[in-house]
Every structure is written in C-alpha cells, then in structure tokens.
Amino acid sequence: MGMIMREIEIDYKGESYDISMNMGLINKIESAGVNILSLQICLDEGGIPPLSLLSTMFAICLSSTGKRVTPDDVWAYITSGGDGTAKAVAACRVLLASMFIDTGTKDGKK
C-alpha cells in the first residue's frame, strides 16, 4: 500500500515554499471543508474549481511552512488580476497531484 508523504515546492507572490504533503496536512485541508477529490476531478475535466476552496487549500498548505497567510490573502492574490490567477491554479494543480498515490496506471490499465 502506498504512503502519502511528498516534498513539493510551490510559488506564492514570487517566493518559493517547500510543502511537506502528508496525511495530516490533507486532513487539515478536508477538515476545512475542501473536497480534494472534487477539486481534482474539476481540474481534470478542464474546469476551474471554486476559487474560495482553492484559496483555503492554498492557505493551509502555505501555513504549514510557517508562512502567515489566510484564505482571504490568497483570494486577493488570485482575484487581483495579473498572472496571480494562473499561477495560483497551477500551484493548486501541483498540490492536488501530490495528494494522490501514483499507481502507475491510467484508467485502471497499465
């Protein structure tokens, strides 16, 4: 059985942050009302998930590094124009991908 424990790097406002993705962090995200599977499915289908949920997930992950940031701060970054939206969605894709165990299969087939 796989284990979720990955080190990933994401960018926020031009600075890089190292996130230790593990089950404890995933639990914090889901306890805050963020359904990670639903977000992943939405992104896989080419959609943009609710930005409030992305903001919450992003803020929790950044906070795990010691960065003092709230979902409101991330919301402002995402919605302030410029390239913040694209960068935040790209970072969220990386965060979400790190939460799932890679089985080496696609659509249940090797």
MOPAC internal coordinates of N, CA, C and O (Angstrom, degrees):
PM7 1SCF
backbone

  N    0.0000 0     0.00 0     0.00 0    0    0    0
  C    1.4407 1     0.00 0     0.00 0    1    0    0
  C    1.5197 1   108.81 1     0.00 0    2    1    0
  O    1.2310 1   121.04 1   -39.15 1    3    2    1
  N    1.3292 1   115.62 1   140.85 1    3    2    1
  C    1.4510 1   120.67 1  -177.95 1    5    3    2
  C    1.5131 1   112.61 1   -77.20 1    6    5    3
  O    1.2310 1   121.70 1   -17.26 1    7    6    5
  N    1.3013 1   114.35 1   162.74 1    7    6    5
  C    1.4498 1   120.69 1   179.92 1    9    7    6
  C    1.5274 1   108.03 1  -126.15 1   10    9    7
  O    1.2310 1   120.53 1   -40.13 1   11   10    9
  N    1.2912 1   116.60 1   139.87 1   11   10    9
  C    1.4516 1   120.45 1   178.86 1   13   11   10
  C    1.5206 1   108.26 1   -95.41 1   14   13   11
  O    1.2310 1   120.85 1   -73.02 1   15   14   13
  N    1.3065 1   115.97 1   106.98 1   15   14   13
  C    1.4512 1   122.52 1   174.51 1   17   15   14
  C    1.5170 1   106.80 1  -162.28 1   18   17   15
  O    1.2310 1   121.29 1   -79.54 1   19   18   17
  N    1.3045 1   115.13 1   100.46 1   19   18   17
  C    1.4605 1   120.22 1  -176.65 1   21   19   18
  C    1.5196 1   109.84 1  -134.30 1   22   21   19
  O    1.2310 1   121.54 1   -34.14 1   23   22   21
  N    1.2986 1   114.66 1   145.86 1   23   22   21
  C    1.4603 1   121.69 1   172.81 1   25   23   22
  C    1.5256 1   106.88 1  -101.98 1   26   25   23
  O    1.2310 1   120.37 1   -56.93 1   27   26   25
  N    1.3144 1   116.89 1   123.07 1   27   26   25
  C    1.4598 1   120.66 1   178.32 1   29   27   26
  C    1.5216 1   109.06 1  -131.12 1   30   29   27
  O    1.2310 1   121.18 1   -19.12 1   31   30   29
  N    1.3044 1   115.35 1   160.88 1   31   30   29
  C    1.4542 1   121.27 1   179.28 1   33   31   30
  C    1.5218 1   108.35 1  -120.45 1   34   33   31
  O    1.2310 1   121.22 1   -48.32 1   35   34   33
  N    1.3375 1   115.27 1   131.68 1   35   34   33
  C    1.4595 1   119.83 1   175.77 1   37   35   34
  C    1.5203 1   109.10 1  -128.58 1   38   37   35
  O    1.2310 1   121.22 1   -20.09 1   39   38   37
  N    1.3183 1   115.26 1   159.91 1   39   38   37
  C    1.4565 1   122.33 1  -179.37 1   41   39   38
  C    1.5285 1   109.20 1  -107.50 1   42   41   39
  O    1.2310 1   121.22 1   -41.37 1   43   42   41
  N    1.3209 1   115.27 1   138.63 1   43   42   41
  C    1.4603 1   120.88 1   174.33 1   45   43   42
  C    1.5246 1   107.38 1  -142.62 1   46   45   43
  O    1.2310 1   120.79 1   -63.33 1   47   46   45
  N    1.3002 1   116.09 1   116.67 1   47   46   45
  C    1.4577 1   122.96 1   179.45 1   49   47   46
  C    1.5302 1   111.92 1    54.32 1   50   49   47
  O    1.2310 1   120.93 1  -138.68 1   51   50   49
  N    1.3238 1   115.83 1    41.32 1   51   50   49
  C    1.4536 1   120.53 1   175.01 1   53   51   50
  C    1.5175 1   115.51 1    83.37 1   54   53   51
  O    1.2310 1   119.76 1  -178.92 1   55   54   53
  N    1.3170 1   118.07 1     1.08 1   55   54   53
  C    1.4637 1   121.38 1   177.72 1   57   55   54
  C    1.5164 1   109.54 1  -115.11 1   58   57   55
  O    1.2310 1   120.98 1   -33.17 1   59   58   57
  N    1.3238 1   115.72 1   146.83 1   59   58   57
  C    1.4604 1   121.01 1   179.72 1   61   59   58
  C    1.5239 1   110.20 1   -95.99 1   62   61   59
  O    1.2310 1   121.60 1   -38.25 1   63   62   61
  N    1.3237 1   114.54 1   141.75 1   63   62   61
  C    1.4644 1   121.34 1   179.26 1   65   63   62
  C    1.5157 1   108.88 1  -130.88 1   66   65   63
  O    1.2310 1   120.56 1   -44.87 1   67   66   65
  N    1.3336 1   116.53 1   135.13 1   67   66   65
  C    1.4580 1   122.33 1   177.25 1   69   67   66
  C    1.5213 1   109.13 1   -92.75 1   70   69   67
  O    1.2310 1   121.01 1   -60.96 1   71   70   69
  N    1.3137 1   115.67 1   119.04 1   71   70   69
  C    1.4660 1   122.37 1  -178.43 1   73   71   70
  C    1.5251 1   108.57 1  -104.86 1   74   73   71
  O    1.2310 1   120.48 1   -50.18 1   75   74   73
  N    1.3122 1   116.69 1   129.82 1   75   74   73
  C    1.4682 1   121.41 1   173.16 1   77   75   74
  C    1.5208 1   107.26 1   -96.58 1   78   77   75
  O    1.2310 1   120.89 1   -82.62 1   79   78   77
  N    1.3366 1   115.90 1    97.38 1   79   78   77
  C    1.4591 1   120.32 1  -178.55 1   81   79   78
  C    1.5177 1   108.76 1   -80.13 1   82   81   79
  O    1.2310 1   120.94 1   -56.57 1   83   82   81
  N    1.3159 1   115.81 1   123.43 1   83   82   81
  C    1.4599 1   121.11 1   179.19 1   85   83   82
  C    1.5295 1   108.19 1  -151.15 1   86   85   83
  O    1.2310 1   120.93 1    -4.55 1   87   86   85
  N    1.2973 1   115.83 1   175.45 1   87   86   85
  C    1.4682 1   120.25 1  -175.31 1   89   87   86
  C    1.5269 1   112.01 1   -62.59 1   90   89   87
  O    1.2310 1   119.69 1   146.07 1   91   90   89
  N    1.3249 1   118.19 1   -33.93 1   91   90   89
  C    1.4602 1   120.55 1   178.08 1   93   91   90
  C    1.5195 1   112.04 1   -63.00 1   94   93   91
  O    1.2310 1   120.72 1   137.69 1   95   94   93
  N    1.3292 1   116.23 1   -42.31 1   95   94   93
  C    1.4590 1   120.33 1   178.87 1   97   95   94
  C    1.5284 1   110.76 1   -68.71 1   98   97   95
  O    1.2310 1   120.45 1   139.16 1   99   98   97
  N    1.3174 1   116.74 1   -40.84 1   99   98   97
  C    1.4688 1   120.59 1   176.98 1  101   99   98
  C    1.5274 1   110.15 1   -60.42 1  102  101   99
  O    1.2310 1   120.45 1   138.97 1  103  102  101
  N    1.3194 1   116.75 1   -41.03 1  103  102  101
  C    1.4669 1   120.82 1   178.61 1  105  103  102
  C    1.5271 1   110.94 1   -62.63 1  106  105  103
  O    1.2310 1   119.82 1   138.89 1  107  106  105
  N    1.3332 1   117.95 1   -41.11 1  107  106  105
  C    1.4690 1   120.84 1   177.15 1  109  107  106
  C    1.5277 1   110.86 1   -60.71 1  110  109  107
  O    1.2310 1   121.03 1   137.62 1  111  110  109
  N    1.3322 1   115.64 1   -42.38 1  111  110  109
  C    1.4630 1   120.51 1  -179.39 1  113  111  110
  C    1.5252 1   110.28 1   -63.87 1  114  113  111
  O    1.2310 1   120.56 1   131.50 1  115  114  113
  N    1.3157 1   116.53 1   -48.50 1  115  114  113
  C    1.4714 1   119.23 1  -178.73 1  117  115  114
  C    1.5255 1   111.75 1   -69.88 1  118  117  115
  O    1.2310 1   119.85 1   147.87 1  119  118  117
  N    1.3317 1   117.88 1   -32.13 1  119  118  117
  C    1.4700 1   120.71 1   177.27 1  121  119  118
  C    1.5234 1   111.62 1   -66.32 1  122  121  119
  O    1.2310 1   120.83 1   157.82 1  123  122  121
  N    1.3295 1   116.01 1   -22.18 1  123  122  121
  C    1.4651 1   120.77 1   177.17 1  125  123  122
  C    1.5248 1   111.73 1   -84.15 1  126  125  123
  O    1.2310 1   120.34 1  -176.39 1  127  126  125
  N    1.3336 1   116.96 1     3.61 1  127  126  125
  C    1.4593 1   120.69 1   175.92 1  129  127  126
  C    1.5107 1   115.10 1    95.76 1  130  129  127
  O    1.2310 1   120.16 1  -168.84 1  131  130  129
  N    1.3242 1   117.31 1    11.16 1  131  130  129
  C    1.4617 1   121.35 1  -179.94 1  133  131  130
  C    1.5257 1   109.27 1   -95.67 1  134  133  131
  O    1.2310 1   120.35 1   -59.31 1  135  134  133
  N    1.3244 1   116.93 1   120.69 1  135  134  133
  C    1.4640 1   122.01 1   177.57 1  137  135  134
  C    1.5277 1   107.64 1   -91.57 1  138  137  135
  O    1.2310 1   120.51 1   -78.53 1  139  138  137
  N    1.3345 1   116.63 1   101.47 1  139  138  137
  C    1.4636 1   119.46 1  -173.64 1  141  139  138
  C    1.5280 1   112.37 1   -66.37 1  142  141  139
  O    1.2310 1   120.23 1   145.91 1  143  142  141
  N    1.3048 1   117.17 1   -34.09 1  143  142  141
  C    1.4645 1   119.33 1   178.87 1  145  143  142
  C    1.5266 1   110.71 1   -65.46 1  146  145  143
  O    1.2310 1   120.42 1   137.75 1  147  146  145
  N    1.3109 1   116.80 1   -42.25 1  147  146  145
  C    1.4592 1   121.11 1   178.41 1  149  147  146
  C    1.5318 1   110.87 1   -62.56 1  150  149  147
  O    1.2310 1   120.35 1   138.00 1  151  150  149
  N    1.3302 1   116.94 1   -42.00 1  151  150  149
  C    1.4651 1   120.31 1   177.65 1  153  151  150
  C    1.5214 1   111.11 1   -62.86 1  154  153  151
  O    1.2310 1   120.56 1   136.54 1  155  154  153
  N    1.3350 1   116.53 1   -43.46 1  155  154  153
  C    1.4625 1   120.71 1  -179.23 1  157  155  154
  C    1.5274 1   110.79 1   -63.22 1  158  157  155
  O    1.2310 1   120.33 1   136.52 1  159  158  157
  N    1.3134 1   116.97 1   -43.48 1  159  158  157
  C    1.4666 1   120.79 1   179.47 1  161  159  158
  C    1.5303 1   109.75 1   -62.06 1  162  161  159
  O    1.2310 1   120.17 1   136.05 1  163  162  161
  N    1.3144 1   117.28 1   -43.95 1  163  162  161
  C    1.4656 1   121.17 1   179.39 1  165  163  162
  C    1.5287 1   110.72 1   -59.41 1  166  165  163
  O    1.2310 1   120.13 1   134.18 1  167  166  165
  N    1.3238 1   117.35 1   -45.82 1  167  166  165
  C    1.4631 1   120.98 1   179.07 1  169  167  166
  C    1.5233 1   111.33 1   -65.99 1  170  169  167
  O    1.2310 1   120.43 1   139.40 1  171  170  169
  N    1.3369 1   116.78 1   -40.60 1  171  170  169
  C    1.4689 1   120.71 1   179.05 1  173  171  170
  C    1.5257 1   111.38 1   -60.78 1  174  173  171
  O    1.2310 1   120.75 1   147.57 1  175  174  173
  N    1.3293 1   116.17 1   -32.43 1  175  174  173
  C    1.4593 1   120.63 1  -178.85 1  177  175  174
  C    1.5236 1   112.47 1   -86.92 1  178  177  175
  O    1.2310 1   120.33 1  -173.10 1  179  178  177
  N    1.3345 1   116.97 1     6.90 1  179  178  177
  C    1.4573 1   120.90 1   176.87 1  181  179  178
  C    1.5154 1   114.84 1    86.40 1  182  181  179
  O    1.2310 1   120.54 1  -172.41 1  183  182  181
  N    1.3131 1   116.57 1     7.59 1  183  182  181
  C    1.4599 1   119.87 1  -179.70 1  185  183  182
  C    1.5125 1   112.44 1   -90.69 1  186  185  183
  O    1.2310 1   121.69 1    -4.77 1  187  186  185
  N    1.3013 1   114.37 1   175.23 1  187  186  185
  C    1.4559 1   120.67 1   172.89 1  189  187  186
  C    1.5211 1   106.76 1  -115.45 1  190  189  187
  O    1.2310 1   120.20 1   -63.07 1  191  190  189
  N    1.3173 1   117.22 1   116.93 1  191  190  189
  C    1.4667 1   120.39 1  -178.39 1  193  191  190
  C    1.5341 1   111.39 1   -67.11 1  194  193  191
  O    1.2310 1   120.39 1   -11.64 1  195  194  193
  N    1.3117 1   116.86 1   168.36 1  195  194  193
  C    1.4597 1   119.79 1   178.36 1  197  195  194
  C    1.5374 1   110.60 1   -53.91 1  198  197  195
  O    1.2310 1   121.09 1   -53.62 1  199  198  197
  N    1.3166 1   115.52 1   126.38 1  199  198  197
  C    1.4594 1   120.01 1  -176.00 1  201  199  198
  C    1.5236 1   112.33 1   -65.87 1  202  201  199
  O    1.2310 1   120.16 1   153.41 1  203  202  201
  N    1.3314 1   117.31 1   -26.59 1  203  202  201
  C    1.4661 1   119.22 1   177.60 1  205  203  202
  C    1.5277 1   110.57 1   -64.40 1  206  205  203
  O    1.2310 1   120.71 1   142.72 1  207  206  205
  N    1.3324 1   116.24 1   -37.28 1  207  206  205
  C    1.4658 1   119.53 1   178.86 1  209  207  206
  C    1.5253 1   111.48 1   -72.63 1  210  209  207
  O    1.2310 1   120.54 1   140.27 1  211  210  209
  N    1.3396 1   116.57 1   -39.73 1  211  210  209
  C    1.4662 1   119.52 1   175.65 1  213  211  210
  C    1.5297 1   109.99 1   -61.79 1  214  213  211
  O    1.2310 1   120.50 1   138.23 1  215  214  213
  N    1.3293 1   116.65 1   -41.77 1  215  214  213
  C    1.4672 1   120.88 1   179.59 1  217  215  214
  C    1.5235 1   111.20 1   -61.25 1  218  217  215
  O    1.2310 1   121.02 1   136.87 1  219  218  217
  N    1.3173 1   115.66 1   -43.13 1  219  218  217
  C    1.4649 1   120.16 1   179.86 1  221  219  218
  C    1.5243 1   110.90 1   -64.66 1  222  221  219
  O    1.2310 1   120.22 1   131.99 1  223  222  221
  N    1.3457 1   117.18 1   -48.01 1  223  222  221
  C    1.4603 1   120.94 1   179.93 1  225  223  222
  C    1.5286 1   110.82 1   -60.40 1  226  225  223
  O    1.2310 1   120.77 1   133.22 1  227  226  225
  N    1.3216 1   116.14 1   -46.78 1  227  226  225
  C    1.4589 1   122.06 1  -178.41 1  229  227  226
  C    1.5335 1   110.21 1   -60.60 1  230  229  227
  O    1.2310 1   120.33 1   134.48 1  231  230  229
  N    1.3273 1   116.97 1   -45.52 1  231  230  229
  C    1.4668 1   121.23 1  -178.93 1  233  231  230
  C    1.5263 1   111.71 1   -63.59 1  234  233  231
  O    1.2310 1   120.16 1   138.53 1  235  234  233
  N    1.3078 1   117.30 1   -41.47 1  235  234  233
  C    1.4694 1   120.49 1   179.07 1  237  235  234
  C    1.5250 1   109.84 1   -63.06 1  238  237  235
  O    1.2310 1   120.61 1   137.16 1  239  238  237
  N    1.3291 1   116.44 1   -42.84 1  239  238  237
  C    1.4670 1   119.88 1   179.74 1  241  239  238
  C    1.5215 1   111.18 1   -65.35 1  242  241  239
  O    1.2310 1   120.38 1   135.36 1  243  242  241
  N    1.3256 1   116.88 1   -44.64 1  243  242  241
  C    1.4638 1   119.61 1   177.98 1  245  243  242
  C    1.5274 1   111.34 1   -63.43 1  246  245  243
  O    1.2310 1   120.48 1   140.19 1  247  246  245
  N    1.3221 1   116.69 1   -39.81 1  247  246  245
  C    1.4708 1   120.76 1   179.26 1  249  247  246
  C    1.5227 1   111.76 1   -61.90 1  250  249  247
  O    1.2310 1   120.68 1   150.79 1  251  250  249
  N    1.3193 1   116.31 1   -29.21 1  251  250  249
  C    1.4739 1   119.83 1   179.84 1  253  251  250
  C    1.5316 1   111.68 1   -66.98 1  254  253  251
  O    1.2310 1   120.13 1   164.23 1  255  254  253
  N    1.3355 1   117.36 1   -15.77 1  255  254  253
  C    1.4661 1   121.55 1   178.42 1  257  255  254
  C    1.5260 1   111.80 1   -92.74 1  258  257  255
  O    1.2310 1   120.75 1   175.61 1  259  258  257
  N    1.3356 1   116.17 1    -4.39 1  259  258  257
  C    1.4591 1   120.63 1  -176.51 1  261  259  258
  C    1.5221 1   112.75 1    98.77 1  262  261  259
  O    1.2310 1   120.23 1   174.58 1  263  262  261
  N    1.3237 1   117.17 1    -5.42 1  263  262  261
  C    1.4668 1   121.80 1   177.52 1  265  263  262
  C    1.5222 1   108.48 1   -69.55 1  266  265  263
  O    1.2310 1   120.81 1   -49.50 1  267  266  265
  N    1.3162 1   116.06 1   130.50 1  267  266  265
  C    1.4685 1   120.17 1   177.97 1  269  267  266
  C    1.5173 1   108.05 1   -86.91 1  270  269  267
  O    1.2310 1   121.09 1   -77.49 1  271  270  269
  N    1.3184 1   115.51 1   102.51 1  271  270  269
  C    1.4614 1   120.92 1  -178.13 1  273  271  270
  C    1.5253 1   108.63 1  -148.83 1  274  273  271
  O    1.2310 1   120.95 1   -34.92 1  275  274  273
  N    1.3185 1   115.79 1   145.08 1  275  274  273
  C    1.4627 1   121.22 1   179.96 1  277  275  274
  C    1.5304 1   109.02 1  -114.01 1  278  277  275
  O    1.2310 1   120.55 1   -15.81 1  279  278  277
  N    1.3307 1   116.55 1   164.19 1  279  278  277
  C    1.4652 1   118.42 1   173.26 1  281  279  278
  C    1.5372 1   112.06 1   -56.51 1  282  281  279
  O    1.2310 1   119.95 1   146.59 1  283  282  281
  N    1.3338 1   117.69 1   -33.41 1  283  282  281
  C    1.4624 1   121.08 1   177.26 1  285  283  282
  C    1.5314 1   111.31 1   -62.99 1  286  285  283
  O    1.2310 1   120.45 1   140.17 1  287  286  285
  N    1.3423 1   116.74 1   -39.83 1  287  286  285
  C    1.4621 1   120.98 1   177.87 1  289  287  286
  C    1.5276 1   110.68 1   -62.28 1  290  289  287
  O    1.2310 1   121.01 1   135.32 1  291  290  289
  N    1.3195 1   115.68 1   -44.68 1  291  290  289
  C    1.4670 1   120.10 1  -179.72 1  293  291  290
  C    1.5234 1   109.77 1   -67.74 1  294  293  291
  O    1.2310 1   120.33 1   139.81 1  295  294  293
  N    1.3224 1   116.98 1   -40.19 1  295  294  293
  C    1.4691 1   121.09 1   177.38 1  297  295  294
  C    1.5295 1   110.06 1   -56.08 1  298  297  295
  O    1.2310 1   120.71 1   133.08 1  299  298  297
  N    1.3319 1   116.24 1   -46.92 1  299  298  297
  C    1.4606 1   120.58 1   179.88 1  301  299  298
  C    1.5289 1   110.76 1   -61.20 1  302  301  299
  O    1.2310 1   120.27 1   139.60 1  303  302  301
  N    1.3283 1   117.09 1   -40.40 1  303  302  301
  C    1.4640 1   121.72 1   178.16 1  305  303  302
  C    1.5224 1   111.04 1   -63.30 1  306  305  303
  O    1.2310 1   120.80 1   135.77 1  307  306  305
  N    1.3208 1   116.08 1   -44.23 1  307  306  305
  C    1.4625 1   120.70 1  -177.82 1  309  307  306
  C    1.5234 1   111.73 1   -67.50 1  310  309  307
  O    1.2310 1   120.32 1   140.45 1  311  310  309
  N    1.3203 1   117.00 1   -39.55 1  311  310  309
  C    1.4633 1   120.27 1  -171.19 1  313  311  310
  C    1.5275 1   114.41 1   -99.73 1  314  313  311
  O    1.2310 1   119.83 1  -176.19 1  315  314  313
  N    1.3239 1   117.93 1     3.81 1  315  314  313
  C    1.4626 1   120.18 1  -175.11 1  317  315  314
  C    1.5208 1   114.15 1   -82.45 1  318  317  315
  O    1.2310 1   120.54 1  -177.20 1  319  318  317
  N    1.3109 1   116.56 1     2.80 1  319  318  317
  C    1.4642 1   119.09 1  -179.37 1  321  319  318
  C    1.5165 1   110.58 1    91.08 1  322  321  319
  O    1.2310 1   121.00 1     7.53 1  323  322  321
  N    1.2971 1   115.70 1  -172.47 1  323  322  321
  C    1.4544 1   119.14 1  -177.29 1  325  323  322
  C    1.5196 1   110.57 1    68.52 1  326  325  323
  O    1.2310 1   120.99 1    29.65 1  327  326  325
  N    1.3050 1   115.72 1  -150.35 1  327  326  325
  C    1.4663 1   119.27 1  -177.21 1  329  327  326
  C    1.5294 1   112.79 1   -97.37 1  330  329  327
  O    1.2310 1   120.05 1  -169.52 1  331  330  329
  N    1.3406 1   117.50 1    10.48 1  331  330  329
  C    1.4603 1   120.97 1  -179.56 1  333  331  330
  C    1.5192 1   113.13 1   -59.20 1  334  333  331
  O    1.2310 1   120.36 1   138.88 1  335  334  333
  N    1.3321 1   116.91 1   -41.12 1  335  334  333
  C    1.4642 1   120.10 1  -179.09 1  337  335  334
  C    1.5210 1   111.25 1   -62.85 1  338  337  335
  O    1.2310 1   120.58 1   129.14 1  339  338  337
  N    1.3261 1   116.50 1   -50.86 1  339  338  337
  C    1.4661 1   120.23 1  -178.33 1  341  339  338
  C    1.5291 1   111.24 1   -62.51 1  342  341  339
  O    1.2310 1   120.38 1   137.71 1  343  342  341
  N    1.3365 1   116.89 1   -42.29 1  343  342  341
  C    1.4632 1   119.96 1  -179.92 1  345  343  342
  C    1.5260 1   111.50 1   -66.11 1  346  345  343
  O    1.2310 1   120.38 1   139.90 1  347  346  345
  N    1.3274 1   116.87 1   -40.10 1  347  346  345
  C    1.4646 1   120.28 1  -179.36 1  349  347  346
  C    1.5222 1   111.05 1   -68.00 1  350  349  347
  O    1.2310 1   119.98 1   137.67 1  351  350  349
  N    1.3353 1   117.65 1   -42.33 1  351  350  349
  C    1.4638 1   120.45 1   178.38 1  353  351  350
  C    1.5324 1   109.60 1   -64.22 1  354  353  351
  O    1.2310 1   120.02 1   139.15 1  355  354  353
  N    1.3258 1   117.56 1   -40.85 1  355  354  353
  C    1.4765 1   120.63 1   177.72 1  357  355  354
  C    1.5221 1   110.63 1   -62.38 1  358  357  355
  O    1.2310 1   120.20 1   137.18 1  359  358  357
  N    1.3314 1   117.22 1   -42.82 1  359  358  357
  C    1.4729 1   120.56 1   178.40 1  361  359  358
  C    1.5241 1   110.61 1   -64.62 1  362  361  359
  O    1.2310 1   120.33 1   141.28 1  363  362  361
  N    1.3295 1   116.98 1   -38.72 1  363  362  361
  C    1.4669 1   120.25 1   178.61 1  365  363  362
  C    1.5227 1   111.32 1   -65.78 1  366  365  363
  O    1.2310 1   120.16 1   144.81 1  367  366  365
  N    1.3283 1   117.30 1   -35.19 1  367  366  365
  C    1.4625 1   120.21 1   175.12 1  369  367  366
  C    1.5281 1   110.31 1   -59.88 1  370  369  367
  O    1.2310 1   120.72 1   136.07 1  371  370  369
  N    1.3225 1   116.22 1   -43.93 1  371  370  369
  C    1.4679 1   120.96 1   179.05 1  373  371  370
  C    1.5251 1   110.18 1   -64.38 1  374  373  371
  O    1.2310 1   120.61 1   135.37 1  375  374  373
  N    1.3230 1   116.45 1   -44.63 1  375  374  373
  C    1.4698 1   120.41 1   179.49 1  377  375  374
  C    1.5256 1   110.81 1   -60.17 1  378  377  375
  O    1.2310 1   120.73 1   131.46 1  379  378  377
  N    1.3268 1   116.20 1   -48.54 1  379  378  377
  C    1.4648 1   120.00 1  -178.79 1  381  379  378
  C    1.5247 1   111.41 1   -62.44 1  382  381  379
  O    1.2310 1   120.29 1   135.58 1  383  382  381
  N    1.3202 1   117.05 1   -44.42 1  383  382  381
  C    1.4653 1   120.21 1  -179.31 1  385  383  382
  C    1.5206 1   110.79 1   -60.26 1  386  385  383
  O    1.2310 1   120.07 1   146.64 1  387  386  385
  N    1.3213 1   117.47 1   -33.36 1  387  386  385
  C    1.4655 1   120.70 1  -178.41 1  389  387  386
  C    1.5274 1   112.78 1   -72.41 1  390  389  387
  O    1.2310 1   120.32 1   166.25 1  391  390  389
  N    1.3300 1   117.00 1   -13.75 1  391  390  389
  C    1.4641 1   120.85 1  -178.12 1  393  391  390
  C    1.5196 1   113.44 1   -86.42 1  394  393  391
  O    1.2310 1   120.43 1   168.85 1  395  394  393
  N    1.3167 1   116.79 1   -11.15 1  395  394  393
  C    1.4543 1   120.26 1  -176.45 1  397  395  394
  C    1.5154 1   110.68 1  -109.79 1  398  397  395
  O    1.2310 1   120.82 1   -37.30 1  399  398  397
  N    1.3201 1   116.05 1   142.70 1  399  398  397
  C    1.4639 1   121.78 1   179.56 1  401  399  398
  C    1.5124 1   108.41 1   -77.96 1  402  401  399
  O    1.2310 1   120.62 1   -52.15 1  403  402  401
  N    1.3230 1   116.42 1   127.85 1  403  402  401
  C    1.4566 1   121.43 1   177.62 1  405  403  402
  C    1.5197 1   108.73 1   -79.63 1  406  405  403
  O    1.2310 1   120.84 1   -65.96 1  407  406  405
  N    1.3128 1   116.00 1   114.04 1  407  406  405
  C    1.4706 1   120.33 1  -178.46 1  409  407  406
  C    1.5277 1   112.07 1   -91.16 1  410  409  407
  O    1.2310 1   120.95 1   174.62 1  411  410  409
  N    1.3316 1   115.80 1    -5.38 1  411  410  409
  C    1.4490 1   119.13 1  -178.68 1  413  411  410
  C    1.5200 1   113.02 1    78.30 1  414  413  411
  O    1.2310 1   120.54 1  -168.23 1  415  414  413
  N    1.3297 1   116.56 1    11.77 1  415  414  413
  C    1.4601 1   120.13 1  -179.66 1  417  415  414
  C    1.5110 1   109.41 1  -122.72 1  418  417  415
  O    1.2310 1   121.18 1   -21.07 1  419  418  417
  N    1.2960 1   115.36 1   158.93 1  419  418  417
  C    1.4634 1   121.39 1   173.38 1  421  419  418
  C    1.5287 1   106.58 1  -128.77 1  422  421  419
  O    1.2310 1   121.22 1   -52.41 1  423  422  421
  N    1.2908 1   115.28 1   127.59 1  423  422  421
  C    1.4738 1   120.84 1  -178.99 1  425  423  422
  C    1.5276 1   111.28 1    58.84 1  426  425  423
  O    1.2310 1   120.41 1  -148.02 1  427  426  425
  N    1.3401 1   116.82 1    31.98 1  427  426  425
  C    1.4598 1   120.38 1   177.04 1  429  427  426
  C    1.5182 1   114.67 1    78.10 1  430  429  427
  O    1.2310 1   120.21 1  -174.08 1  431  430  429
  N    1.3385 1   117.21 1     5.92 1  431  430  429
  C    1.4561 1   120.54 1  -178.47 1  433  431  430
  C    1.5097 1   109.90 1  -121.72 1  434  433  431
  O    1.2310 1   120.92 1   -35.28 1  435  434  433
  N    1.3189 1   115.85 1   144.72 1  435  434  433
  C    1.4677 1   120.33 1   177.59 1  437  435  434
  C    1.5011 1   110.50 1   -83.55 1  438  437  435
  O    1.2310 1   120.10 1   180.00 1  439  438  437

